[in-house]
């Protein structure tokens, strides 16, 4: 048992750090974010400026156990292209059910211009019901 004590202590410290700071491998800063990406959240105010080729990461709080999820509104003639599907990351809460998480959407700036990104937080099967939340970002690509 003695030889495992150091390993277990290290594992506990690492797990505590991740749970406290939300930092996982491949993410930057508290709350995550991909290296080199511009990260926006519901709290982001004002417009976002990107260079062509840059990556925009949209991180929106969600709780999939309620049936709600974020839906991106379609855009005609986009300057941002979605990179894959949105990913859901559960919050680290010691295995507690229903704690929620974050939906992560990634977009690449493919050409110069302006684009609005609008997300609606809704239950997909509730047609005609208003969304619980709407978040909009104004993005300029140079």
MOCORGI-V380030 format. One record per pair of residues at least 24 apart in sequence whose ideal C-beta (glycine too) atoms are under 6 Angstrom apart, sorted by the first residue. I is the first residue (numbers start at 0). J is the second residue. Records with the same first field share a line. If there is no record, write none. Layout:
# MOCORGI-V380030
I=J + J
This chain:
# MOCORGI-V380030
17=91
18=91
39=136
41=134
46=137
47=136 + 138
48=139
49=108 + 140
50=141
51=108 + 140
53=108
54=107
55=106
56=105
57=104
58=101 + 103
59=102
60=101
61=102
62=99
63=87
64=97
66=122
67=120 + 122
69=102 + 118 + 120
70=119
71=118
72=117
77=114
78=110 + 112 + 114 + 140
79=106 + 108 + 114
80=107 + 109
81=106
82=107
108=140
111=140 + 141
112=140
113=139
114=138
